Amino acid sequence: MSFFKGKRILVAGGTGMVGIQLVNRLIERCDAEVRIASMDDKSRAHPTAEFIKTDLRVYENCREVCHNMDLVFNLLGVKGSPAVVQKYPERFFYNMVMLNINLMEAACQEKVEGFLYTSSNGVYKPAEIMLEDDMKMWETPPSPNDEFAGGAKQIGEFQARACQLEYGIPITVVRPSNIFGPWDNFDSENAMVVPSLIKKAIEAAEKDKPMEVWGDGSPERDFIYAGDVARCMLAVMEIAPGQIVNISSGKGTSIKKLAETIASLVGQMLKKNISIQFDASKPSGDKKRVLDNTRLRSLGYQPNFSLEGALGETIYWYLGNRSQTKNRFEAIEQK
């Protein structure tokens, strides 16, 4: 992508699951000059990128890392399972809002050429299929299951609109569906559904016990591989600056199907038979959440990876890199 060639680009959160993939593409395929700002360990950063370990909840730090940048990608977020968000709702909300507001304001004051804000599917009201225009700030509150995360992301989108109006800087908003991939958060207490199930399947295989899955397996979610998210982010930033675009598979997959696929793949790799035990007494969230990706496809892009192929890549990576999942900063634990 020649659009990014030679540009000075800040990737805030460039050591995260999507950030690592995005930075790799910007450096190795686009020949961009990349600066990474993160609180993670430097070992997660691309070796040729400029790395600044800094807390972007602090406005002055945001001004520093945005200085002299042409473009800014905000991939910052606070990972939290539903149980963790329920336990620490204010910490979760506070960290999300501070990361969003400070970086966008700093980028505007430093007069960058463009900014990408990573929102989420949590901004949408309860619905089976979600289109970009369905979210109307103050009129469509997020699902009760995404009350604090979705609310924080909605505030970031509202700020994006204000910044575009006042400063004329195109603020591109992307709303990814359920992202997974290498470098995900595999913490047993705080992992999202895909890494949680991968870890449970491996432990079940190693301990010869059933793999426990919360709920009855019927809810459907829209899963997308981190590498596809990074590729589509670059496309949207170049082709549709200032627009709001869902990045998703556009397909619903039941938790039952997801668990069965993970159990099968892990079983093949570890040469074990893994049984699945559903616990219907545990919460399972909304029945169906799928993001319409018509707008993304109209730009000529859609995911390359199949769900099974992407899960296989992620499981293979995790089996060989378990120790590397620890060197990440947890904002929710350090308000």
N, C-alpha and C positions, 0 to 999 in steps of 0.2 A: 504494500500500500504506500505509494509515493507521497500521499498526503502527509504522512507523519515523518518522512525522511528529513533528518537534520533538526527537527523540532525539539525544543527543550520541554520535557513532559514530566510532571510530577504524578506519581502513582501513590496516593495515600492508601496504605494497606497493601502495598506491593509484596508483602511476605505472606499473604493469606492464600487461601485455596484458589480463588479466581485471580488474585493479584500476581501470583507467581506465573500463571499461564499468560496473563496480559503482558507482563514485563518481558517474558521470553519472546513473545511475538514482536513487541515494539523494538527490541534490541536486535534480534536475530533475523527478522524478516523485513522490518521497516526502517532499520538503520537510524533510530531515534536516539536522542540523548536523554537518558532516564534517570530521574532522582526518585528514590524510594523513601517514604517517611512512614515509620512504624515503631511500635513498642516491642515487637518480637525480637528474638535473637537474630543477630546478623547472619548466622549460618543459613537462614532461610532466604536470604537476598541473592539476587543474581550477581555473580562475581564482578561484572564490569559496570554495574549500575552504581551511581552515587547513593550511599546509604546513610540516612540520618535517623538515629534513634531518638524519638521525641514524642512527647505527650500532646496530641492534637486536640485534647479537651481544653488546652490553654491557647487563647487567641494569639498571643505574641509568638508562640511557636509556629502557628499556622502562617502568620505573616512572613516569618523567616523562610519556611520551606516553599512558599509560593513565589518568593522574590525571583524575578528574572525568568519565570516559567512562561511558556507559550500556552500550554494546555494543562488542565488538571483533571485527573480521574479520581473521584472519591469512592473508594471501595471499602471504606471503613464501616464497621458494624460491630454489634455485640452479639456473640453467639449465645443462645440460651434455649434449652429445652423448655417445653411448656411448664414442667414442674419447677424449674429454676426461676422462670419469669414470675410464676405465681408466688414463689417464696420471696423474691426481691423485686417487686414491681417498680419501686421508686428508683432503685439503683439502675435497673435496666433502662428505664425511661430517661433518667438524667444523663447517663453516658451516651445514649443514642442521640439525644437532642444536642448536647454540647459538641459532639463530633461533627454533626451535620452543620450547625449554625456557624461555628467558628471558622471552619475551613472555607465554606462558601463565601462568607463575608470577607475573609482575607484575600481570596482569589479575586473578588470584585475590586477591592481596594488596590490590589497589585496590577489590575487591568490586564488580566489574562485574555487570550483570544477565545477560549472556549472552556467549558466545564462539563463534566459528566457526573451526574448524581445517581448513585445506585439506590433505588427505592426497593420495594418488595411487593410480593403478592398480598402481604398483610394489610395493605392500604384499602383493599376492596371490602365492601359489605358482603355478608353471606350470599353466595350465589354459586351455581354449578359451573357456569362459564363466565369468564370475566373479560370484558373489553375495556380498552384504555379509557374511553369516554364515560364509563360507568362510575368512575370515582369523581365525586364532586365535593370539594373541601367544605366541611361543616354540615353538609347535607346527607352524606352517606358514611356514617361511622363504621369503622372496621368491625369484623366479627368479634364477639366477646372472647373468642379464643386467641385473638391477635390484638387485644385492646391496647396494650402499652407499646408493643413493637410497631404495630400498624399505625397507631396514633403518632408516634415519634417520626415515622417515615412520612406521614401526611404533612406534618409541620415542615419537614425539609422540602417537600414538593411546593408548599405554599411559599416558602422563602425563595425557591427557584423562580417562581412566577414573578415575585416582587423584584428580584435582581434583574431579570430580563427587562422588565418595564423601566426600571430606574437607570440601569447602567448599559443596557443594550447588548449585554454579553449573552450569547446563546448558551443556555443551560439545558443540556440534554438530560432527560430523565429516562432511565431504564428500570423496568419492573421484572426481575427474574422470577421464575417459579422456584421449585425446591431444588437447589443446587447441591451437587455432591461431586466428589473426585479426590484425587491425591491431595495430601496436606489438609484434609478436612479435620474437624474437631472430633476426635474419637474418645473423648473423656466419658466415662461411664455415667457420670451424674449430669452431664451437660450436653451430650451429643444429640443431634437431630436424627430423624428417622433412619436414613440410609447408613451413616456410620455406626449408629447404635445397633442396627440389625447385623451389620457386617461383624462387629465385635462380638455380639451375642452368638452368631453362627460359628465363629472361630472358637470361642470358649466352649460352646456345646460340643464341637468336634473334638477338642483337646481333652475335655473332661467326660466324654461319653454320656452326655445328658441331653434332654430336649432343649430346643431353642425356644425361649419364651417370647411371645409377641403380645404387646398390649392391645386390647380391644378384640373385636371379632374378625378383623381383617377386611371388612367390607368398605370402609372409606376409600375414596379415590383421590390421588394426588398427581400433580404434573411434575415429573422429574426431568432435570436437564444437567448434562455434564459440564463441569467447570470450564473445560477447554472450549466447548461450544459457546458458553457465555462470553468468554474473553474475545473470541473471534467476532461474535455478533456485536459486542460493545464497540469494537473498533469500527465496524461497518456503520453502525448507527451514528457514531460520533462524526464520521466523515460525510455520510450521505444525507443524514437527517438531523443536522444540528438544531437544537432548540425544541425538538419534538419529544413526545412521550411514547415509548415503545415497550411492549411486553416482549421479554425474551423467554421463550418456553418451547416445549415440545408440542403443545396444543392438544395433548392426549392425556387421558386419565388412566392411571394404573392403580389397581386396588392394592392395599397393604398386604393382603393375602398373596397376590401374585408377586409382589416385590419380595416378600419374605421367602416364598418358594424358590424364586430365581436365585436369590442370594444363598440360600441353603444348598441349592444344587451346585452352584459355582464353587462355593467353599468346599463342599463335599468332594467335588472332582479334584480340586487342587490338593486337598489334604487326604484324599482317598478314604473318606469316611461317609457313612450314611447318617444324615442329620434329620431328626424328626422335629416337627413344629408343634408347640403348645400355645394356643390362643387363650388369653385371659380376658374374657368379656366383662369382668368386673372393673377393669381399668379404663380410664377415659381414652377416647380415640379422636376427638375433635369433630370438625364439620364433616358431613357425609361426602361431599365432593367439592374440589377446588381445582379448576382447570383454567389456565390463561389462554385466551384466544390469541393466536399468533399471525393473524391475517396481515396486520400492518408490517410485521417483520418480514413475512414472505413477499409482500409487495415491494420491498427493498431488494429482493433477490437473495435473501438469506433465510436459512432454517438450520436446525441442528444436523450435524453430520453423523454423530454417534448414535447407534441403537442403544436402547436401555441396557440390554444384556451385555453388549460390547463394552459400554462405559462402566458398568458394574464390575465386569471382569478386570478392566484396567485398574480400577480403584482397589479391588480386593488384592490383586497381585502386588500393587504398590504397598499397601498396608502390611502385608505379610513380610515384606522385605525392609520396611522402614518404621517399625513400631516405635523405636526409640526416638525418632525424629518428630513424633507427634506431641512431644512434651514441651518443646522450646518455643512456646507461644504465650503471648500476654493475655490474661483474662481480665478485661476491664471491669466486669461485674463483681469481681472479688476485691477490687481496689478502687473504690469510688474516689 
